[in-house]
Amino acid sequence: MPSTRDIRRRIRSVKSTAQITKAMQMVASSKMRKAQLAALAGRPYATLMNSVLGEVLEHSSGDFSHPLMEKRTVQKRAVVVVSTDKGLCGALNSNLARELIKFDPQTTVFVTVGRKASQFIARTRRQLAAEFTYSDTPRFPEARAISRAVREMFTKGEVDAVDVLFTRFINTLSQTATVIPLLPVVELTRQNTGLRSAPDPEAAKRPDVPEFLFEPSPQQVLGELLPHWVNFLMYQVLLEAKASEHSARMVAMKNATDNAKGLIKDLTLDYNKMRQAMITKELLEISSAAMALG
């Protein structure tokens, strides 16, 4: 049975842990809001770009072809895994790992973005083709470097398809591990990206459909915009992953702080009970000694 000294030492230790988790919660909370706004702000642009490119496809001739749209029998697949660099963010990385192991290791190569994904690939002895990192505030050049690497793998014939595995931000309490196709670009729709913006309730009431005019030609416009679309889709994925990371870390640290406070309360109660029992025991000993002498 622990002594009162042991319990006091345990209470001090848990209080120190609670202070650390509270500080981490505040830091994650300050970063979370900014990351969430950035992720939500990019969704309307992604939706509009998908709509424009879909319109270009409809107006382009049937014999139009582009290296990024080449459909091949999938014998080798590349998966871009976007994880975190640090832990303490709940089950976020575990959910990614659960989706990652569904891919056949014999026919899949992985491109990791974030140290946690790289460590998991190394532990499970899977094929790692490239490794990238990204900052707390994702930048477009970082996304462009990642997409350039996978585009080169696809156009050179090293892989026949490219998917992206990341954590899609839903709200502060909910993030979902999601797999979306990146290459080949087959359908430019919002459903294809899995990054839908909020639906516009007024859109269905508008009788007029916007008409797009393309110069010099739909084929040339599509050829120029396809690489940019892939770059921006990767950038939006990084924004979604970072918003999910900060939200998950804030919630995890809040739960840790609340658990620490509950543990301190229980330990304090045990300490007071033990102290009260010791005082009662001493009083009984004194009373017994006085009665014996009396």
C-alpha positions in Angstrom: 0.0 0.0 0.0 1.5 3.4 -1.0 2.4 5.8 1.8 1.2 9.4 2.1 4.6 10.5 0.7 4.2 8.4 -2.4 0.7 9.8 -3.0 2.0 13.4 -2.6 4.8 12.7 -5.0 2.3 11.2 -7.5 0.0 14.3 -7.2 2.9 16.6 -7.9 3.9 14.5 -10.9 0.4 14.5 -12.3 0.0 18.3 -11.8 3.2 18.9 -13.8 1.9 16.7 -16.6 -1.4 18.6 -16.5 0.4 21.9 -16.9 2.3 20.6 -19.9 -0.8 19.2 -21.6 -2.7 22.4 -20.9 0.1 24.5 -22.5 0.1 22.1 -25.6 -3.7 22.4 -25.8 -3.5 26.2 -25.9 -0.7 26.1 -28.6 -2.7 23.7 -30.7 -5.8 25.7 -30.3 -4.1 28.9 -31.5 -2.8 27.0 -34.6 -6.0 25.1 -35.2 -8.2 28.1 -36.0 -5.8 29.4 -38.6 -5.3 26.0 -40.2 -9.1 25.4 -40.3 -9.7 28.7 -42.1 -7.0 28.0 -44.6 -8.5 24.5 -45.4 -12.0 25.8 -45.7 -11.0 28.8 -47.8 -9.3 26.6 -50.4 -12.4 24.4 -51.1 -14.4 26.9 -53.1 -11.4 27.4 -55.4 -11.0 23.7 -55.9 -14.7 23.3 -56.7 -14.6 26.1 -59.2 -11.5 24.8 -60.9 -13.0 21.3 -61.2 -16.1 22.9 -62.7 -14.1 24.9 -65.3 -11.9 21.9 -66.2 -15.0 19.7 -66.5 -16.4 22.2 -68.9 -13.2 22.3 -70.9 -13.4 18.5 -71.3 -16.9 18.7 -72.6 -15.8 21.2 -75.3 -12.6 19.5 -76.2 -12.6 17.1 -79.1 -12.8 13.4 -78.5 -9.3 12.7 -79.8 -7.7 15.0 -77.2 -5.0 13.3 -75.1 -2.7 14.4 -72.4 0.1 12.5 -70.5 -1.7 13.0 -67.2 -4.9 11.5 -68.6 -3.5 8.3 -70.0 -5.3 5.3 -68.6 -3.3 2.1 -68.3 -3.7 -1.3 -66.7 -2.6 -0.8 -63.1 0.4 -3.1 -62.5 2.2 -0.6 -60.2 0.6 2.0 -58.0 2.0 4.9 -56.1 0.4 6.2 -52.9 1.2 9.6 -51.4 0.7 9.3 -47.6 0.3 12.6 -45.8 0.9 12.2 -42.1 2.2 14.4 -39.2 5.7 15.1 -38.1 4.9 14.8 -34.4 2.7 12.6 -32.3 0.3 13.4 -29.5 -2.7 13.8 -31.9 -4.9 11.0 -30.9 -5.7 8.2 -33.4 -5.0 10.4 -36.5 -1.8 8.5 -37.6 -3.2 5.2 -36.5 -6.2 5.6 -38.8 -3.9 6.5 -41.7 -1.9 3.3 -41.0 -5.0 1.2 -41.0 -5.9 2.5 -44.5 -2.3 2.2 -45.6 -2.0 -1.5 -44.9 -4.9 -2.2 -47.3 -2.6 -1.6 -50.3 -0.7 -4.5 -51.6 3.0 -4.1 -50.7 4.1 -6.0 -53.7 2.5 -3.7 -56.2 2.6 -0.4 -54.3 5.3 2.2 -53.8 4.8 4.9 -51.3 5.7 8.6 -51.3 5.5 9.9 -47.7 4.8 13.5 -46.5 5.6 13.7 -42.8 7.9 11.7 -40.5 5.3 9.5 -39.0 4.4 7.9 -42.3 8.1 7.4 -43.2 8.6 5.7 -39.8 5.7 3.4 -40.4 6.8 2.5 -43.9 10.3 1.7 -42.6 8.9 -0.5 -39.8 6.6 -2.5 -42.1 9.4 -2.8 -44.8 7.4 -1.4 -47.6 8.7 0.3 -50.7 9.5 4.0 -50.1 10.0 5.9 -53.4 10.4 9.5 -51.9 10.1 11.3 -48.7 8.9 14.9 -48.1 8.2 17.2 -45.2 5.9 20.3 -45.0 5.7 23.2 -42.6 3.0 24.1 -40.0 1.7 26.5 -42.6 1.7 24.6 -45.9 3.0 26.5 -48.8 2.2 26.0 -52.5 5.9 25.3 -53.5 5.9 22.4 -51.1 2.8 20.9 -52.8 4.2 21.6 -56.2 7.4 19.7 -55.4 5.4 16.6 -54.2 3.1 16.7 -57.3 6.1 17.1 -59.6 7.7 14.0 -58.2 4.6 11.8 -58.7 3.8 13.3 -62.1 7.3 12.3 -63.3 6.8 8.8 -61.9 3.5 8.5 -63.8 4.6 10.0 -67.1 7.8 7.9 -67.2 5.7 4.8 -66.8 7.2 3.8 -63.4 3.7 3.7 -62.0 0.3 3.3 -63.6 -1.8 5.2 -61.1 -1.3 7.6 -58.2 -3.6 7.8 -55.1 -3.4 10.2 -52.1 -4.0 9.0 -48.6 -4.6 11.9 -46.1 -6.9 12.9 -43.2 -9.8 15.0 -44.5 -10.9 17.7 -42.1 -14.7 17.6 -41.3 -14.8 19.6 -38.0 -12.9 20.0 -34.8 -14.0 16.7 -33.4 -14.1 14.6 -36.6 -11.4 13.9 -39.2 -11.5 11.0 -41.6 -8.7 9.0 -43.3 -9.5 9.4 -47.0 -8.0 7.9 -50.2 -8.6 9.9 -53.4 -7.3 9.3 -57.0 -4.8 11.8 -58.3 -3.5 10.3 -61.6 -4.6 9.6 -64.2 -7.0 12.5 -64.3 -10.2 10.8 -65.5 -13.1 12.8 -64.0 -12.8 16.4 -62.9 -15.7 16.5 -60.5 -16.0 17.4 -56.9 -16.8 13.8 -55.9 -13.5 12.8 -57.4 -11.5 15.0 -55.1 -13.4 14.3 -51.9 -12.9 17.9 -50.9 -16.3 19.3 -51.4 -17.1 22.7 -50.3 -20.4 23.5 -48.6 -23.3 23.2 -51.0 -24.9 26.4 -52.3 -28.6 26.3 -51.6 -29.2 29.1 -54.2 -27.5 27.2 -57.0 -30.5 25.0 -57.7 -32.8 28.0 -58.0 -30.7 29.7 -60.8 -32.1 28.9 -64.2 -29.1 30.2 -66.1 -26.0 28.0 -66.4 -22.7 30.0 -66.9 -21.2 29.6 -70.3 -17.5 29.4 -70.6 -15.5 30.7 -73.6 -12.0 29.3 -74.0 -9.1 30.9 -75.9 -7.1 30.0 -77.8 -8.8 26.5 -77.7 -10.2 24.1 -75.1 -7.4 21.6 -75.8 -4.6 24.2 -75.1 -6.4 25.5 -72.0 -6.8 22.0 -70.7 -3.2 21.1 -71.4 -2.0 24.1 -69.4 -4.4 23.8 -66.5 -4.1 20.0 -65.8 -0.7 20.3 -64.1 -1.8 23.3 -62.1 -5.0 21.4 -61.1 -2.8 18.5 -59.8 -0.5 21.0 -57.9 -3.5 22.7 -56.3 -5.2 19.5 -55.4 -2.0 18.4 -53.5 -1.9 21.8 -51.8 -5.5 21.5 -50.7 -4.6 18.0 -49.3 -1.8 19.5 -47.2 -4.2 22.2 -45.9 -6.7 19.5 -44.9 -4.1 17.3 -43.3 -2.7 20.2 -41.2 -6.1 21.4 -40.1 -6.9 17.8 -39.0 -3.6 17.5 -37.2 -4.1 20.6 -35.1 -7.7 19.8 -34.4 -6.9 16.3 -33.3 -4.0 17.4 -31.1 -6.1 20.1 -29.4 -8.8 17.6 -28.6 -6.2 15.0 -27.4 -4.5 17.4 -25.1 -7.8 18.6 -23.7 -8.7 15.1 -22.9 -5.3 14.5 -21.4 -5.7 17.6 -19.2 -9.2 16.6 -18.1 -8.0 13.1 -17.2 -5.1 14.5 -15.3 -7.4 16.7 -13.3 -9.7 13.7 -12.5 -6.7 11.7 -11.4 -5.5 14.5 -9.2 -8.9 14.6 -7.6 -8.9 10.9 -6.9 -5.4 10.9 -5.5 -6.2 13.8 -3.3 -9.3 12.0 -2.0 -7.1 8.9 -1.3 -4.5 11.0 0.4 -7.1 12.7 2.7 -8.6 9.3 3.6 -5.3 7.9 4.5 -4.3 11.0 6.5 -7.6 10.9 8.3 -7.1 7.2 9.1 -3.7 8.0 10.5 -5.0 10.8 12.7 -7.8 8.6 14.0 -5.4 5.8 14.8 -3.1 8.2 16.7 -6.0 9.6 18.7 -7.1 6.1 19.6 -3.6 5.2 20.7 -3.4 8.4 22.9 -6.9 7.7 24.4 -6.0 4.1 25.1 -2.7 5.1 26.8 -4.5 7.7 28.9 -7.1 5.2 30.0 -4.4 2.7 30.9 -2.6 5.3 33.1 -5.7 6.6 34.6 
